[in-house]
Structures are given as C-alpha cells and as structure tokens.
Amino acid sequence: MLFVFMSQGCNRSADSFEREAQNVKNQSIEENTLYRNALSSGFNMDASFKSSSDSFQKRLLGLRYLRYLAIENITVSKEEVFAYYKKEISGFRRIKNQVKVYHLYTYKKSEAEGYIQSLSSAGKKNEKNELFLKYKIQPRTVSSGELIPELEKVLFQQKSKKRLHGPIKSIKGYHVLFILERFSTGTVVPIEEVYDEIYQRVFQKKYALKSLHVLDSLLNHTPYI
C-alpha cells in the first residue's frame, strides 16, 4: 500500500510538471507569434527591435501589437451600459453612509470665513459660482470612515440638518463644508455616478474576448518555428 501511495504521488508531480512545461511552451509560442507578426506587418517603427535579443522588449512589442489589433472597432453602447447596471444592480448598493459635499480648505481662518459668507449669501448665485470656478471645486461623494475626525464628526455623527458648516479647524487648517445630499447604507448608486466604471468593465470584457480570438487566428495562420 505504501508503494502504491508513493507511486500515485509521483505521478501527480510528474503530471503537474508536464502541465507547467506545456504552459511555458505555449506562452513562448504565443509571444513568438505576436512578435513575428508585429514585425512582418510593419507595426514596429523602431528598427532596433529587429535585431534585439531582449525577450522583454520582444514580448512588449507583441503585446502592443495584440492590443492594436484587438482594440479596433470595439464599441460600448449606452444600452449595454444600462443593461449591465440593471443586471448587476445589487453590486451598486452603498455599503456605508455617504455624503455629497463641496469641500473648501485654507490655512487662513479669515479666508474660510470669506467662503462661509459667499456660500451663505442669499440670492448671490454668481458669487458662489465664481468661488467654485476660481478654486476649481467639484462636489465629492465621501463615505463614513474615510475622513479626518473633525470632518467625520460634522458629516456623519452630528444630527444637524444644516447644509453649510465651518470654519472647521483641524491640524491641517480650516475647512468649509457645503452638503448637497446624504445617502444611507443600502441605497443604490445612480447610474450617472458609475457610468464610466461600467463602461470600462464592459469594454475590458469585450477586449479580453477579442484578444483571445485575434491570438487564436494568428496562431492558426503563422507557421511555428
């Protein structure tokens, strides 16, 4: 029984070694095929590649060529993005409380007080817009637990319904917060906020599939040397 057990273990090791060796061989064939096709197609603009013995450089050129071929004509429609969002809706639920907020920051208390005055001025919409444009301020959506304690307290621990807060002093300076919206744990992130992320997911999936097809086609039409 001991002999049989040891024999089976040796067979498994041999099988594993054989698979690994085959994988290495297949990878070498794929890289060589991509490199040769890149050169023969004129994709390589750097003549030094033709005489280069650097395996990394050859691999890099081959991968660039594969991407060049695979990425062509890949499109992602709005319908595909919406379909993905609908199918994967459970993955777009918030796992923490969040707040959409304008955050202004300065080292000077007097400047922070000026921000407060501009943001609280009734009927002075232009003044607010000028402030946002001047400092290129964009609204951010932040989650509970990712902020410094002073801001965490104001945005997530206090029960105040105020939208404008500040100046809030911290060791880094003075902060002014203007709350636009609050979101509770479990609510769904609207598609507008995750559109680009979904687009990239769908694109990368298409790219991965097309890369396999392109590589298979090149392997089938390129004699192995």
N, C-alpha and C positions, 0 to 999 in steps of 0.2 A: 504493500500500500504506500509506503514511503517513497519507493521508486517511482510509482505512477504519479504521485503528487508532485514530486520534483520535476518529472518529465513534462507534466502539463504546464508547470510554471515556466520552464524553459521555452516551451512552445509559444506561450503568451508573450514572453520577452522578445522572442525572435519575430513574432508577428508585428509587435509594436515597432521594432527596429526597422522591419521591412516597410511598414507604412510610412514611417518617418523618412526613410531613404527615398521612397517614391514621391513623397510630398516635396522633398528638396529637388528631386529631378524635375518634377512638373513645374515648380517655380522657376527653375533655371531655363526650361524650355519656353515658358511664357515670357520671361524677361528678354531672352534672346530674340524671340519672335517680334516682340514690340520694338526692340532696338533696331533690328534689321529693317522692319517696315517703315520706321521713322526715317531712317537714312535714305532708303530707296524712294520714298515719297517726296523727298526734298524738304521734309518738315524741319530737319536740322539746319539751322542757319550758321552754326559755329563749326567750322572745318576741323577744329581740334578734336571734336567728338569722334571723327572717323578713324583717328589713329590712337585714340585714348584707350588705355588698358584699365582705367579706373572703373571698377564694377559699379560703384555707387553712381558715377556720372552716367553710365550706360543705363542703369536702372531708372534714374531720374528722367532721362530723355524719353525712355519707353513709357513711363507713367504719364508724362506730359502729353505724349502723342495719343495715348489711350484716352485721356481726358478730352483732348482736342476733338477726337472722333465721337466720343460718347455724348458730349455735352451739346453737340449740334442738334438743333431743332427740338430740343426738349422744352415744352411749354407746360405751364400750370394755369388752368383757368380758375376764375372765381367760383364756378360751380364745383370744381374739385376741392377747393379750399373749404367751401361751405359744407360739402358732403363729409369731408374728414372731420370737421368741427362737430357736426351732428352725430357722427358715429362714435367719436371719442369724447363726447361731452363730459363724461364723468372725470376725465383727466384734466379738465379745465375748471374744476371747483377749487375755491380758495381753501387752503389748509390752515390759514391764520387770519386774524382780523387785519384789515388793511385800510389805509387812508390815502386818498389822492390829494396832494398838497403842493402849494408853492412854498419853496424854502429859500429865504434870503439870509445871507450871512455877512457879517462885517466885524472888524476888530474894534470899531468905534461905536460906543453907545449912542452918540449923537446921530450917526448915520442910521442906526437901527430905528431910532425914534422917528427919523425922517421917513423911513419906509412905512412905519406904522401910520403916520399922518397921511401919506399918499394912498395907502390901501384902504384907509377908513374914510376918506373924503367922499361924502355923498355927492353923487352926480358928476364926479370928476373922472369919468371913464378914460379920457385921453391921458390924464396924469398917470393912471395905473398902467395903461398900455405902454407909455414911454418908459416907465420904470422897468417893465418886463423886457422891452426891446433893448434898453441900454445895457442891462446885465445878462441878456440872452437867457432869461429864466424860463424854464419849461416845467410844467406840472410833473410831479413824480408820484408813483404809487409805491408806498413803503409798507412793509409788514411789521407786525409786532415782534419785538425781539432783535431787530437789526439796527436799532438806533442807540445813540448815547443816552444815558439815563435821563438827562434833562428833557430831551425831546420825547422820549418814550413816555414819560410821565404825562406830558401835556396831550399827546395824541392818543394814548391808549389807556391811561389809568384814570385820568380825570373824567368826570361825567358832564362837564360843561358843554353847552351847545354853541358856545362862541365859535366863530369861524376864524377870527383874527387873534393871534397870540404873540406877545412879545413886548419889549425885548426880553429874550430868554438868555440868561448868562450861563456860559459854560467855560471850561478851561481853554477852549479854543476861540472864544469871542462872544459875539451876540447874535442871536438867531431871531428871525421873524417867520412865523408860520401862518399861511392862509389856507384853511381847509376847504376843499372843493366838494369832497364826497367821502363817505365812510362805507366800508364793505365788511360784512360779517363772515366769519368762518362758514364754509359750506355753500356760499353763493357762487354763481357761475361767472367767470370772467367773460365779458362780452367779446365777440369775435374780432372787433376792431382792435383790441389790445393784443391779440395773439395771432392776427392775420399773417404777419411776416414770419413768425415762428412756424406756423402751419405750412405756409408756402415752401419754406426751406425743407421741412420734413417730407412733403410730397415730392419736391424736386429731387432730393437726395435719394429717395426710394426709386424714382424713375432712372436716375443717373446710375445707381448701382446695378439695376437690371439691364440697362442698355450697355453698360461696361462689360458685363458678362457675355452678352450677345456679340458685341464687337470683338472681344477677345476670342471667343469660340470661332468666329468667322475667320479671323486672321490665322488662328492655329490650323484650321482646316485647309487654308489656301496657301500656307507657307511651308515648303519642304523643310524638314528638320535636319539640321547639320550637326 
